[in-house]
Amino acid sequence: SLIWKAAVQLFVSGEIYNDLYVSGVEFAWGYALSVLVAIPFGIACGWYKKMAYIFDPFINAMNATPRVALLPLVIIWLGIGILSKVGIIFLGAVFPILINTRDGVKTTPHHLINAAKSFGASEWQIFKSVVLPSTVPFILTGLRLGVGRALIGVMVGELYAATAGIGFMITVAGATFQTDKVFVGVLIFAITGMISMELLTKLEARFDKWRPKVGAAG
């Protein structure tokens, strides 16, 4: 097919490798930063009621805001280089991870916490032995959802302001009516997302038994 021929040509000529590298770097940095920020912050918001009271309205409002609406501001603040793409990827991925982590901490069964307290466990021991294990499945769910948001961030960021990347390649190909190259770019995003989601889904399934059961004594 024309799409297969276009893909072979792009890889054989080496034309696509720089775009893959740029998009890969943007995705890796944006997603890694979102994980590093979201997990500890989500744990803190779930564990400390004062933090939840202060930050929950902001978190929920930002999560409901379309990231595309923030793109002009991100470009103004960070320019059209790699930083703006990392920024939009971060904004896309951070909230699903943060919210799932926070909710995981909040749904830890209270009877387990009370039992640990009755045995004289410290706050750190309760967190390490009770709260964290029950939160892991929620964190993995957030990571899985975050991957999809991060890939959307790569695509959107490169469509609007980029000089390289798979999204930029799609933009140029679309503007010059090269639909075969457009489909190659779309398939790269689709395959990357499918593989990432499948790996995280399998990892999530392994830890699903740690998830608190609905209707558990509280």
C-alpha positions in Angstrom: 0.0 0.0 0.0 1.0 3.7 -0.3 1.3 4.0 3.5 3.7 1.0 3.7 5.8 2.4 0.9 5.9 5.9 2.5 7.0 4.3 5.8 9.7 2.3 4.2 11.0 5.3 2.3 11.0 7.4 5.5 13.0 4.9 7.4 15.4 3.8 4.6 16.2 7.4 3.7 16.7 8.3 7.4 14.4 11.3 7.0 12.2 10.2 10.0 14.9 9.5 12.6 15.4 13.1 13.7 11.7 13.5 14.1 11.4 10.3 16.1 14.3 11.5 18.3 12.8 14.9 19.0 9.3 13.6 19.8 10.9 10.8 22.0 12.9 13.3 24.0 9.9 15.6 24.4 7.7 12.7 25.5 10.3 11.3 27.9 11.1 14.6 29.6 7.4 15.7 29.9 6.2 12.4 31.1 9.1 11.9 33.6 8.5 15.4 35.1 4.8 14.8 35.4 5.5 11.5 37.3 8.1 13.1 39.6 5.7 15.9 40.5 2.4 14.1 40.5 3.1 11.1 42.7 4.6 12.8 45.8 2.2 15.8 45.5 -0.8 13.5 45.1 0.3 11.5 48.1 0.6 14.7 50.1 -2.8 15.9 49.1 -4.4 12.6 49.9 -2.7 12.2 53.3 -2.8 15.7 54.7 -6.3 17.2 54.9 -5.0 20.8 54.9 -3.2 20.3 51.6 -6.3 18.8 50.1 -8.4 21.7 51.3 -6.0 24.2 49.7 -5.1 22.5 46.5 -8.1 20.3 45.5 -10.1 23.1 43.9 -7.1 24.2 41.8 -6.3 20.6 40.8 -9.9 19.8 39.7 -10.2 23.1 37.9 -6.9 22.6 36.0 -7.9 19.0 35.2 -11.1 20.2 33.6 -9.4 22.9 31.5 -8.5 21.9 27.9 -4.7 21.9 27.6 -5.0 23.3 24.1 -6.4 26.5 25.7 -3.1 26.9 27.6 -0.9 26.3 24.6 -0.5 30.0 23.6 0.6 30.9 27.1 3.0 28.0 27.2 4.5 29.1 23.9 4.8 32.7 25.1 6.5 31.7 28.3 8.7 28.9 27.0 9.2 29.7 23.3 8.7 27.4 20.3 11.6 25.1 21.2 11.5 21.8 23.0 10.6 23.4 26.4 7.1 24.4 25.3 6.4 20.9 24.1 7.7 19.5 27.4 5.5 22.0 29.2 2.3 21.0 27.4 3.1 17.3 27.8 3.6 17.9 31.5 0.3 19.7 31.8 -1.5 16.9 30.0 0.0 14.0 32.0 0.4 15.4 35.5 -3.3 15.7 36.5 -4.5 12.1 35.8 -1.5 10.8 37.7 -1.9 13.3 40.6 -5.7 12.7 40.9 -5.5 8.9 40.9 -2.6 9.0 43.4 -4.6 11.3 45.7 -7.7 9.3 45.4 -5.8 6.1 46.1 -4.5 7.5 49.4 -8.0 8.7 50.3 -9.6 5.3 49.7 -7.3 3.4 51.9 -9.6 1.3 54.2 -9.9 3.1 57.6 -10.1 -0.2 59.5 -6.6 -1.1 58.3 -5.3 2.3 59.5 -7.1 1.9 62.8 -5.7 -1.6 63.3 -2.2 -0.4 62.6 -2.7 2.5 65.1 -3.9 0.1 67.7 -0.6 -1.8 67.5 1.3 1.4 68.1 2.5 2.0 64.5 3.9 5.4 63.8 2.5 7.6 61.0 5.5 6.6 58.7 4.9 2.9 59.4 1.2 3.2 58.7 2.0 5.1 55.4 4.7 2.6 54.3 2.9 -0.6 55.3 -0.8 0.2 54.8 -1.4 3.3 52.7 1.3 2.9 50.0 0.5 -0.7 49.0 -3.2 0.1 48.6 -2.3 3.2 46.6 0.0 1.5 44.0 -2.8 0.2 41.8 -4.3 3.7 41.6 -0.8 5.2 40.7 -0.5 2.6 37.9 -3.9 3.6 36.6 -2.8 7.2 36.6 0.4 6.3 34.8 -1.6 4.5 32.1 -4.0 7.4 31.6 -1.1 9.9 31.7 0.6 8.1 28.8 -2.4 8.8 26.5 -2.5 12.5 27.7 1.3 12.8 27.1 1.1 11.5 23.6 -1.8 14.0 22.8 0.5 16.7 24.3 3.3 15.7 21.9 0.9 15.8 18.9 -0.7 19.1 19.9 2.5 20.9 20.8 4.2 19.9 17.5 1.2 20.8 15.4 1.2 24.4 16.7 4.8 25.3 17.3 7.7 23.0 16.2 10.5 22.7 13.7 10.9 18.9 14.1 9.0 15.9 15.5 6.4 13.5 14.3 3.6 16.0 14.8 5.5 18.5 12.8 6.0 15.9 10.0 2.3 15.3 10.0 1.6 19.1 9.7 4.0 19.5 6.8 2.7 16.4 5.1 -0.9 17.5 5.5 -0.1 21.0 4.1 1.5 19.4 1.0 -1.3 16.8 0.6 1.0 13.8 1.3 -1.7 11.7 3.0 0.5 8.6 3.1 3.0 10.4 5.3 0.2 11.7 7.5 -1.0 8.2 8.1 2.6 7.0 8.9 2.8 9.7 11.6 -0.6 8.8 13.0 0.3 5.1 13.1 3.5 5.9 14.9 1.5 7.7 17.6 -1.1 4.9 17.7 1.4 2.1 18.0 3.4 3.9 20.7 0.3 4.5 22.7 -1.0 0.9 22.2 2.3 -0.7 23.4 2.7 1.7 26.3 -0.9 1.2 27.5 -0.7 -2.5 27.1 2.4 -2.7 29.2 1.0 -0.5 31.9 -2.4 -2.4 31.8 -0.5 -5.7 32.5 1.5 -4.2 35.3 -1.7 -2.7 36.7 -3.4 -6.1 36.6 -0.5 -7.7 38.6 -1.1 -5.2 41.5 -4.9 -5.1 41.2 -5.3 -7.4 44.2 -3.7 -4.6 46.3 -6.6 -2.3 45.4 -9.1 -1.8 48.2 -12.4 -3.6 47.5 -15.6 -1.6 47.0 -17.7 -2.0 50.1 -14.7 -2.9 52.3 -15.2 -2.1 55.9 -14.3 1.5 56.6 
